[in-house]
Amino acid sequence: MNGFFDIPSDLQHSWLGLIGLHLREALLPVLAGLVAALPTAQLCVRFRWLYPPVLGVTTVLYAIPSLAFFVVLIDYTGQSELTVMIPLAVYSLVVLVPAIVDGVRSVPQETLAAATAMGIGPVRRYLQVQLPIAAPAILAGLRVATVSSISLVSVGALIGNQGALGNLLADAMFYHRPVLAVNSVVTTAVLAILVDALLVLVRVLLTPWMPRGTGRRRKAAARPEPSALVLEDVTR
């Protein structure tokens, strides 16, 4: 493992510094995508005719190669982290919007009717009733978007060392040091696994009504429905 953590000085970061940079460039776009996807998905749920064109636009944008995105954005944002993060935020929408729409649509109509009868307005109903029940589907989409973003950050190495751990791939060829490529691939994979495991933990904490294993099926069956738990929390 000699040289595995010996990062070339032209990258201006240590190994840990590159990890922090990689996480920043990967997670901030997903967060921005989630903020944009939540109201967009709610509009798609409220106006069903809007969903197909929104899904079509996000799919077309996802089909645009990241390099083409970079070429367009460089004139406006330069060779910066923002040039890498904007396409990643756009790409996340193709996963997050359908996940949120499907999750919100899965909320039983009886639950929505009960919430309305209790005097809960549309905005509060969306935030406190629909989203909590849709949390498993939303977090599933968030896991896919996050892991995808972590892997795609490396493409930023094509625009002036903005690929974080992906920069090691370019330096591996420039300095003829294959160990740098191994470092990049292994570290990126480990980051993706750890972040995905963290999101699984978040899902477990946010959805205590979901079964955790075959040995607990009886306990899960004895628990009340998630919609009943959510409505009980709202009334408190």
N, C-alpha and C positions, 0 to 999 in steps of 0.2 A: 504493500500500500504506500510505498515511498512516492511522494509527490502528489498523492490524492488530494490533500488539503493545501497544496502549494499553488496558490492562485496567481497567475501572471499579473504583474503590476499595471498593465494597460487597462485592466478591468476596474481598477480603482476601488475594489471592494475585497474584503476577506470572504471566506466561504460562508460564514454566518451572515455577512452583509448581503451577499447575493441571495441567500434564502429569504431574508427580510424583504429585499427588493422584489423578489419573485412573488411572494405572498401579497405584497401591496399591489403589484400590477395585475394579479389574478383575482383577488377578492374584491377590490374596489369596483371593478366593472360589474361583477355579479350583484353587488349591493345596489349599484345604480340601475342595473337591469330589473332588479326586484322592485325598486321604488317606482319605476316606469310601468312594470307589468301589472302591479296591483290595481291601479285605477283603470288601465286599459282592459284588463280581464273583467272587471266589474261592468264596464260599458258593454263588453261582448256578451255578458250574461243578461244584462238588462235589455239590450237590443240584439236579438239573435242574428239578425241580418248582417250585423257588423262583423261577426266572428270570421266568416270565410275570407273577406278581403283583408282583415288584419293578419290572419294566419298566412294568407298568400304573400303579403308584403314582407313579413318576417322571414318566410321561407326563401324568398328571392334574395333578401339581404344576406341570409346565411350562406346562400350559394355563391356569393361574391368572394373570390379568393382574398385572403388577408393582405397579400402583397398589393393587389389592386386598390384595396382600401388605403393602404399606406401611401401609395402614389398620389391619391386624391387628397389625403389629409396633410401630407408634408408641406404643401404650399400654405396651409393655414396654421398648423400646430408645430411645424418643424420636426426635427429628429428628436422627439421627446417621448416621455412615458405616456403622455396623453394620446399620442398618435397610435400607440399600442392598445391603450385601454378603451378607446372609443369603439373600435371594431369588436372587442371582446364583450362590451356591454350590449352592443347590437346583436351579436350572436346568441347571447344568453336569452334574449326575448323569445326565440323560436322554441325554447324548452320551457321557459317559465310561464308564458301566457297560456299555452294549452294545459299545463299542469294546474294552474290556478282556476281556469275556467272549468275543467273537469271536476276539480275538487269542490268548487262552490256549487256546481250543478248537482252534485251528489247529495247535497243537504236535503233531507226530506221536506216535502211541502208542508207536512203537518207541523214540523218544527217552525218553519217560517210563519205559518198561520198563528201558531201559539205565541210567537214573539210579537207579532203585530197586534194580537189581542191584548197583550200585556202593555201595549203603548210604546213599544220600542220602535224608533224611527228608522228609516232606510239606512242611514250612515252608521248608526249604532248597531243595527242588526247585522250589517256587513262586517263590521269590525269585531263585534263581541259574540256573534252567533255563527255566521257563515265561515269566516276565516278559521276560528278554532276547530270547527268540525272538519274543514278541508285541510287542516294542517298536515296530515300524513301525505296527501297527494302533492301538496306544495313543497314539502321537504324532500320528497322523492325527486321532483323536478329540480330543486335547488342542488341536490347532490350531483345530478348529471351535469348541470350548468357549471358548478364549481370545479369538478374534476376536469371537465373539458377546458375550462379557462386556464387552469394550472398547466395543462399540457400545451396550450396554444401560445402562452406567453413567450416561449422559446423562439417563435417566429420573429419576434422583435429584434433578434440578432442581425436581421437583414438591414436594419435602418440605424446603424451607428451604435452598436452595443447597447440596445435597449431591450434585450431579451433575457436579462437577469441570468439565471442558470443556463439558458440557451446560449449565452455568449461563450461558454466553455466549449461548445461544439465547434465554433469558428476558430477559437484559439487552439483547439486540439489539432486542427489541420494546419494552422499557421506555424505552430511550434513543433509539429510532429510528435505530439504527446497524447497518445490514445487514452491515457489514464484520465485526462480531462473530460473526454467524451463519456467515459464510464461514470465519472463523478456526476456529470450533468444528468444522465439518464437515471441513475440510481437515486440521486437526491430528489429529482422531480417526481419519480414514482413513489418514493416514501412520503413525500409531502402530500401527494394526492390521496394516498391511503390514510394518512393521519387525519387530514381534514375531513375526509369522508366518514371516518370513524367518529369524529367529533360531531358531525351532523346527525349521525345515527343516535348518538347520546342525547342530542337536543330533541330529536323526535321522541325518544323514550320519555324524556322529562315532560314534554309538552302534551303527550298523548298517553296518559296513564291507563286509559281504558282499553288500549290495544293489548292483545295477548303477547306474552314475551317468549313463550315456548310451549311445546306439547305437554309438558308436565303441569302447566298452569291453565289448561283449557277449562277445567271445571271452575276455577276461580274467575276466569274471564267471562264465562257464561253467566256467572252469578252477578256480575256487575251490571249496573244500569246502562242504558244506551248513552253514547256520547252526547247526543242532542239533549237528553234529559239533564246530564251533568252541566252542560254549557248553560242551559236556561236557568238552572239552579244558581250557578255562579252569577249570572246577570242580574237576577232578582235580589241578590244579597247587597 
